[in-house]
Amino acid sequence: MNQEQHIWKYAFASLVVTISTLGFGRMSYGVLMPFMKESLSLSYEQAGMLATMNSIGYLGMVLFAGILATKWGSRRLVVFGTVLVAAGLLYLGTVQSYGASLVGMSILGVGTAFTYTPLVNIVVGWFPQRRGMMIGFLVSGLGLGTLISSLLIPFFTTLFTNDGWRYLWYIYGILSLLFALVALFILRDPPIPLLKKEQKDQSLLREVYLHKGVLLVAIIYGLIGFAYLIPQSFLFSFILESKINPYTAGQIMAIGGLMSIFSGPLWGSISDKIGRRKSLIITLVTGATSMLLPVIFPVFIGFVISQFFWGITVVGMLSLIQALSTEQIHASYAPVALGYVTIYFAVGQLLGPGLGGWMTDHVGGISSALLLCSGLLLLAFLFSLRLQKKRSNGYAESKGLYKLGEESKQHVRTQNEGN
């Protein structure tokens, strides 16, 4: 019972931190973007570049986050990153220009980089046998953040007219400060599996950066990153362009947010039973199909069905690929591997919103950007067919091969009391 309570405490803390960093700091921008765009007189290309600047901040720090987590401790970085995200959210409520908005979005990216990789390291380190489910709970913060934004933005824009989006940034910042306190009081650094004698002299270049399994996962993750911010950045505007009122459009987006809350834990738990590869293939095909639907049927029912299937798969595919990245190599390299593959993901994010905005302005409108998203996911599906069917890491999870800090030792003693 105590072990189960321990798991759910960590699931809760991880969830609220990712609501702040991934939900408020990244995904909510797609819902707030039309109102920021109008208030600050931005073009679609500029609006896309704001999302891209977020990714630049993320890309610039994500590899360092994995390395620093192995040296300074994951918990310290998670708390620092969440506070930094809170600062960026509060700052965005004050911006009056495109340039100031770029600064705010870059702060969010840097804060997310310092938070997310160490947070995955914590839950995988404490619960290696339940990593699919735990990463799923963690990533479900994406969906909750989108859901909260989708439900609140119509109310705030009605109540505060042109400044409604500013008040939402303020609220997100205050909540993020509270979530940083939750992380501080609940999370602890995990035990670290020790390398065998023959593994100690092996380099990161060979064991992580040039590892074939890690590279394949990285390419797939990069394609997903290229694709997944496109609908988040432009789909809400596409719904509005299809003559659907803002309130109904917010409800449609909320469907995707609601479904994505369950997507991570659902597919994480499924993958713990049927395998990551098979689960990832299913989610990629479903996600690609869901982005074709609004292009073919740009009406209410088409958007609803699209958001249902997109929501139920998008967070799942993210949690699956992250779990895969930690399973390719020895557990002590897990945070570095996750940070490394996330670079590919972040590079994809750099390209996605910017190219999507350019295509929207110069090619075929928002529908062309959605077709790009679908095509990228289908390409990721083709690469996923080459993944090994069996997990390749063989580290001992129960042979006593661990190094613990004093705080973690006390945490383990507390956890085991009464067992």
C-alpha positions as CSV (number, residue, x, y, z in Angstrom):
1,M,0.0,0.0,0.0
2,N,2.8,2.4,0.9
3,Q,4.5,1.7,-2.4
4,E,1.3,2.5,-4.3
5,Q,0.9,5.7,-2.3
6,H,4.5,6.6,-3.3
7,I,3.7,6.0,-7.0
8,W,0.6,8.2,-6.9
9,K,2.3,11.0,-5.1
10,Y,5.0,11.1,-7.8
11,A,2.4,10.8,-10.5
12,F,0.5,13.9,-9.1
13,A,3.7,16.0,-8.7
14,S,4.9,15.1,-12.2
15,L,1.4,15.9,-13.6
16,V,1.2,19.4,-12.1
17,V,4.8,20.3,-13.1
18,T,4.1,19.3,-16.7
19,I,0.8,21.2,-16.7
20,S,2.9,24.2,-16.0
21,T,5.8,23.6,-18.3
22,L,4.3,21.7,-21.2
23,G,0.6,22.7,-20.8
24,F,0.8,26.4,-19.9
25,G,4.4,27.0,-21.2
26,R,4.0,25.3,-24.6
27,M,0.6,24.0,-25.6
28,S,-1.6,26.8,-24.4
29,Y,0.0,29.3,-26.8
30,G,-2.0,27.7,-29.7
31,V,-5.2,28.6,-28.0
32,L,-4.1,32.1,-27.0
33,M,-2.3,32.8,-30.3
34,P,-5.3,34.2,-32.2
35,F,-6.0,36.8,-29.5
36,M,-2.3,37.7,-29.1
37,K,-2.0,37.9,-32.8
38,E,-4.9,40.4,-33.1
39,S,-3.9,42.4,-30.0
40,L,-0.2,42.8,-31.1
41,S,-1.0,43.0,-34.8
42,L,1.1,40.0,-35.8
43,S,1.1,38.0,-39.1
44,Y,0.7,34.3,-39.1
45,E,4.4,34.0,-39.9
46,Q,5.3,36.0,-36.8
47,A,2.8,34.0,-34.7
48,G,4.5,30.8,-35.9
49,M,7.9,32.3,-35.0
50,L,6.8,32.8,-31.4
51,A,6.3,29.1,-31.1
52,T,9.6,28.5,-32.9
53,M,11.4,30.8,-30.4
54,N,10.0,28.7,-27.6
55,S,11.6,25.7,-29.3
56,I,14.9,27.5,-29.7
57,G,15.1,28.1,-26.0
58,Y,14.3,24.5,-25.4
59,L,16.8,23.2,-27.9
60,G,19.6,25.4,-26.6
61,M,19.4,23.9,-23.1
62,V,17.8,20.4,-23.3
63,L,21.1,18.4,-23.8
64,F,22.7,20.3,-20.9
65,A,19.7,19.5,-18.8
66,G,20.3,15.8,-19.1
67,I,24.0,16.2,-18.4
68,L,23.4,18.5,-15.4
69,A,20.8,16.1,-14.0
70,T,23.5,13.5,-13.6
71,K,25.8,15.9,-11.8
72,W,23.6,18.3,-9.8
73,G,20.5,16.2,-9.2
74,S,17.2,16.0,-11.1
75,R,15.0,17.4,-8.4
76,R,17.0,20.7,-8.2
77,L,16.7,21.3,-11.9
78,V,12.9,20.5,-11.9
79,V,12.2,23.1,-9.2
80,F,14.5,25.7,-10.9
81,G,13.0,25.1,-14.3
82,T,9.4,25.4,-13.1
83,V,10.1,28.7,-11.4
84,L,11.7,30.0,-14.6
85,V,8.7,29.0,-16.6
86,A,6.5,30.8,-14.0
87,A,8.6,33.9,-14.6
88,G,8.2,33.7,-18.3
89,L,4.4,33.2,-18.1
90,L,4.1,36.3,-15.9
91,Y,6.3,38.3,-18.2
92,L,4.2,37.4,-21.3
93,G,1.2,39.0,-19.6
94,T,3.0,42.4,-19.8
95,V,4.4,42.3,-23.4
96,Q,3.4,45.1,-25.8
97,S,5.4,44.1,-28.9
98,Y,6.5,41.2,-31.1
99,G,10.1,41.5,-29.9
100,A,9.1,41.4,-26.2
101,S,7.0,38.3,-27.0
102,L,10.0,36.5,-28.5
103,V,11.9,37.1,-25.3
104,G,9.1,35.7,-23.2
105,M,8.7,32.6,-25.4
106,S,12.4,31.9,-25.2
107,I,12.3,32.0,-21.4
108,L,9.5,29.4,-21.4
109,G,11.6,27.2,-23.7
110,V,14.7,27.3,-21.4
111,G,12.6,26.7,-18.3
112,T,10.9,23.7,-19.9
113,A,14.3,22.2,-20.9
114,F,15.5,22.4,-17.3
115,T,12.4,20.7,-16.1
116,Y,11.2,18.0,-18.4
117,T,14.2,15.7,-18.9
118,P,15.1,15.6,-15.2
119,L,11.5,14.9,-14.4
120,V,11.4,11.9,-16.6
121,N,14.6,10.7,-15.1
122,I,13.0,10.9,-11.6
123,V,10.0,8.8,-12.5
124,V,11.9,6.3,-14.5
125,G,14.5,6.0,-11.8
126,W,12.0,5.3,-9.0
127,F,9.6,3.1,-11.1
128,P,11.5,1.3,-13.9
129,Q,9.0,-1.4,-14.2
130,R,6.1,1.1,-14.6
131,R,7.9,3.6,-16.8
132,G,5.3,3.5,-19.5
133,M,2.4,4.4,-17.2
134,M,4.5,7.0,-15.2
135,I,5.8,8.8,-18.3
136,G,2.2,8.7,-19.5
137,F,0.9,10.5,-16.4
138,L,3.7,13.0,-16.7
139,V,3.0,13.8,-20.4
140,S,-0.7,14.1,-19.7
141,G,0.0,17.6,-18.4
142,L,0.0,18.5,-22.1
143,G,-3.6,17.7,-22.3
144,L,-4.7,19.3,-19.1
145,G,-2.9,22.5,-20.0
146,T,-4.7,22.6,-23.3
147,L,-8.0,21.7,-21.7
148,I,-7.7,24.5,-19.1
149,S,-6.8,27.0,-21.8
150,S,-9.6,26.0,-24.1
151,L,-12.2,26.3,-21.4
152,L,-10.9,29.6,-20.0
153,I,-10.0,31.6,-23.1
154,P,-13.7,32.2,-24.2
155,F,-14.6,33.4,-20.7
156,F,-11.6,35.7,-20.3
157,T,-11.9,37.2,-23.7
158,T,-15.6,37.9,-23.1
159,L,-15.0,39.4,-19.6
160,F,-11.8,41.4,-20.4
161,T,-12.2,41.8,-24.2
162,N,-8.7,42.5,-25.7
163,D,-6.8,41.9,-22.6
164,G,-8.2,38.5,-21.7
165,W,-5.2,36.6,-22.9
166,R,-2.9,38.7,-20.6
167,Y,-4.8,37.7,-17.5
168,L,-4.6,34.1,-18.5
169,W,-0.8,34.3,-18.7
170,Y,-0.8,35.9,-15.2
171,I,-2.9,33.0,-13.8
172,Y,-0.7,30.4,-15.4
173,G,2.4,32.1,-13.8
174,I,0.9,32.1,-10.3
175,L,-0.2,28.5,-10.6
176,S,3.3,27.5,-11.8
177,L,4.8,29.0,-8.7
178,L,2.5,26.8,-6.6
179,F,3.4,23.7,-8.7
180,A,7.1,24.4,-8.1
181,L,6.4,24.1,-4.4
182,V,4.7,20.8,-4.9
183,A,7.8,19.5,-6.7
184,L,10.0,20.8,-4.0
185,F,8.1,19.0,-1.2
186,I,7.3,15.7,-3.0
187,L,10.0,14.8,-5.5
188,R,13.4,13.3,-4.5
189,D,16.3,12.2,-6.7
190,P,16.1,8.5,-7.6
191,P,18.6,5.8,-7.0
192,I,21.1,5.6,-9.8
193,P,22.1,2.1,-11.2
194,L,25.8,1.7,-11.2
195,L,27.8,0.7,-14.3
196,K,29.6,-2.7,-14.5
197,K,33.4,-2.5,-14.5
198,E,33.7,-3.1,-18.2
199,Q,31.2,-0.3,-18.9
200,K,32.8,2.5,-16.9
201,D,35.3,3.4,-19.6
202,Q,32.8,3.5,-22.4
203,S,32.1,7.0,-23.8
204,L,28.9,8.8,-24.2
205,L,29.7,9.2,-27.9
206,R,29.6,5.4,-28.4
207,E,27.1,4.4,-25.8
208,V,24.5,7.1,-26.5
209,Y,25.1,9.5,-29.3
210,L,26.1,6.9,-32.0
211,H,24.0,4.0,-30.6
212,K,21.8,2.7,-33.5
213,G,18.7,2.2,-31.3
214,V,19.0,5.7,-29.8
215,L,19.5,7.3,-33.3
216,L,16.4,5.6,-34.7
217,V,14.3,6.7,-31.8
218,A,15.8,10.2,-32.2
219,I,14.8,10.4,-35.8
220,I,11.2,9.3,-35.1
221,Y,11.0,11.8,-32.2
222,G,12.3,14.6,-34.5
223,L,9.5,13.9,-37.0
224,I,6.9,13.9,-34.3
225,G,8.3,17.2,-33.0
226,F,8.1,18.6,-36.5
227,A,4.5,17.7,-36.7
228,Y,2.8,18.0,-33.3
229,L,3.0,21.8,-32.7
230,I,1.4,22.5,-36.1
231,P,-2.2,21.7,-35.1
232,Q,-1.6,23.3,-31.7
233,S,-0.5,26.5,-33.3
234,F,-3.0,26.8,-36.2
235,L,-6.0,24.4,-35.8
236,F,-8.0,26.8,-33.5
237,S,-7.6,29.6,-36.1
238,F,-8.7,27.1,-38.8
239,I,-11.9,26.3,-36.8
240,L,-12.6,30.0,-36.5
241,E,-12.0,30.5,-40.2
242,S,-14.6,27.8,-40.9
243,K,-17.3,30.1,-39.5
244,I,-17.5,28.4,-36.1
245,N,-17.9,30.9,-33.2
246,P,-15.1,31.2,-30.6
247,Y,-17.0,29.6,-27.8
248,T,-17.8,26.5,-29.8
249,A,-14.3,26.4,-31.2
250,G,-13.0,26.5,-27.6
251,Q,-15.2,23.5,-26.8
252,I,-13.9,21.6,-29.8
253,M,-10.3,22.2,-28.8
254,A,-11.3,21.1,-25.2
255,I,-12.3,17.7,-26.6
256,G,-8.7,17.2,-27.7
257,G,-7.4,18.4,-24.4
258,L,-9.7,16.2,-22.4
259,M,-8.8,13.1,-24.5
260,S,-5.1,13.8,-24.2
261,I,-5.3,13.7,-20.4
262,F,-6.0,10.0,-20.7
263,S,-3.8,9.4,-23.7
264,G,-0.4,9.2,-21.9
265,P,-1.4,6.9,-19.1
266,L,-3.6,4.8,-21.5
267,W,-0.9,4.2,-24.1
268,G,1.8,3.9,-21.4
269,S,-0.1,1.1,-19.7
270,I,-0.9,-0.6,-23.0
271,S,2.7,-0.5,-24.0
272,D,3.8,-2.0,-20.7
273,K,1.8,-5.0,-21.8
274,I,1.9,-5.3,-25.7
275,G,5.2,-3.4,-26.3
276,R,6.3,0.1,-27.2
277,R,6.8,-0.5,-30.9
278,K,3.4,-1.9,-31.6
279,S,1.7,0.9,-29.5
280,L,3.7,3.6,-31.2
281,I,2.8,2.3,-34.7
282,I,-0.9,2.5,-33.8
283,T,-0.7,6.0,-32.4
284,L,1.2,7.4,-35.4
285,V,-1.3,6.0,-38.0
286,T,-4.2,7.3,-35.9
287,G,-2.7,10.7,-35.4
288,A,-1.9,11.1,-39.1
289,T,-5.4,10.2,-40.1
290,S,-6.9,12.6,-37.5
291,M,-5.1,15.5,-39.2
292,L,-6.6,14.7,-42.6
293,L,-10.2,14.8,-41.3
294,P,-10.5,18.6,-40.9
295,V,-9.0,19.2,-44.3
296,I,-11.5,16.9,-45.9
297,F,-14.4,17.8,-43.7
298,P,-14.0,21.4,-42.4
299,V,-17.3,21.3,-40.6
300,F,-18.3,20.9,-36.9
301,I,-18.5,17.1,-36.9
302,G,-15.2,16.8,-38.8
303,F,-13.4,18.9,-36.2
304,V,-14.9,17.0,-33.3
305,I,-13.9,13.6,-34.7
306,S,-10.4,14.9,-35.5
307,Q,-9.9,16.4,-32.1
308,F,-11.1,13.2,-30.4
309,F,-8.6,10.9,-32.2
310,W,-5.8,13.5,-32.1
311,G,-6.2,14.0,-28.4
312,I,-6.3,10.2,-27.6
313,T,-3.1,9.6,-29.5
314,V,-0.8,12.7,-29.5
315,V,0.3,12.6,-25.9
316,G,0.5,8.8,-26.1
317,M,3.0,8.9,-28.9
318,L,5.2,11.3,-27.0
319,S,5.2,9.2,-23.8
320,L,6.0,6.0,-25.9
321,I,9.0,7.5,-27.7
322,Q,10.3,8.9,-24.4
323,A,10.0,5.5,-22.8
324,L,11.8,3.9,-25.8
325,S,14.7,6.3,-25.5
326,T,15.3,5.2,-21.9
327,E,15.2,1.6,-22.8
328,Q,17.9,1.5,-25.5
329,I,20.9,1.9,-23.1
330,H,22.1,1.3,-19.5
331,A,19.9,3.1,-17.0
332,S,22.7,5.4,-15.8
333,Y,22.7,6.9,-19.3
334,A,18.9,7.4,-19.4
335,P,18.8,11.2,-18.7
336,V,21.5,11.8,-21.3
337,A,19.8,9.7,-23.9
338,L,16.5,11.4,-23.3
339,G,18.1,14.8,-23.5
340,Y,19.9,13.7,-26.7
341,V,16.8,12.4,-28.6
342,T,14.9,15.5,-27.4
343,I,17.3,17.7,-29.4
344,Y,15.9,16.0,-32.5
345,F,12.4,16.7,-31.2
346,A,13.3,20.3,-30.5
347,V,14.8,20.8,-33.9
348,G,11.6,19.4,-35.4
349,Q,9.6,21.9,-33.3
350,L,11.8,24.7,-34.7
351,L,10.8,23.8,-38.2
352,G,7.1,22.9,-37.6
353,P,5.4,26.1,-36.5
354,G,7.6,28.4,-38.6
355,L,7.1,26.3,-41.8
356,G,3.4,25.9,-41.0
357,G,3.0,29.6,-40.7
358,W,4.9,30.2,-43.9
359,M,2.7,27.7,-45.8
360,T,-0.4,29.2,-44.3
361,D,0.6,32.7,-45.5
362,H,2.1,31.7,-48.9
363,V,0.9,28.2,-50.0
364,G,-2.5,26.9,-49.3
365,G,-3.8,28.3,-46.0
366,I,-3.9,26.4,-42.8
367,S,-5.1,23.2,-44.5
368,S,-1.7,22.9,-46.2
369,A,0.0,23.0,-42.7
370,L,-2.3,20.3,-41.4
371,L,-1.4,18.1,-44.5
372,L,2.2,18.6,-43.7
373,C,1.6,17.4,-40.1
374,S,-0.2,14.3,-41.4
375,G,2.6,13.5,-43.8
376,L,5.3,13.8,-41.2
377,L,3.6,11.4,-38.9
378,L,3.2,8.9,-41.7
379,L,7.0,9.2,-42.3
380,A,7.6,8.6,-38.6
381,F,5.4,5.5,-38.9
382,L,7.6,4.1,-41.6
383,F,10.7,4.6,-39.4
384,S,9.0,3.0,-36.5
385,L,8.6,-0.3,-38.4
386,R,12.4,-0.7,-38.1
387,L,12.4,-0.5,-34.3
388,Q,13.4,-3.7,-32.4
389,K,10.4,-5.6,-31.1
390,K,12.1,-6.3,-27.8
391,R,13.6,-3.8,-25.3
392,S,17.3,-3.8,-25.7
393,N,18.5,-2.7,-22.3
394,G,19.5,-5.4,-19.8
395,Y,20.5,-3.6,-16.7
396,A,19.8,-5.1,-13.3
397,E,16.9,-3.3,-11.6
398,S,16.9,-5.5,-8.5
399,K,20.5,-6.6,-7.9
400,G,21.5,-3.8,-5.5
401,L,23.6,-2.0,-8.2
402,Y,22.6,1.5,-7.0
403,K,24.1,4.7,-5.8
404,L,21.9,6.9,-3.6
405,G,22.3,10.3,-2.2
406,E,21.6,10.9,1.5
407,E,18.2,12.4,0.8
408,S,17.3,9.5,-1.4
409,K,18.4,7.0,1.2
410,Q,16.1,8.6,3.8
411,H,13.3,8.7,1.2
412,V,13.7,4.9,0.6
413,R,13.6,4.3,4.3
414,T,10.5,6.3,4.7
415,Q,8.9,4.6,1.7
416,N,9.6,1.1,3.1
417,E,8.3,1.8,6.6
418,G,5.5,-0.5,7.4
419,N,6.2,-2.9,4.6
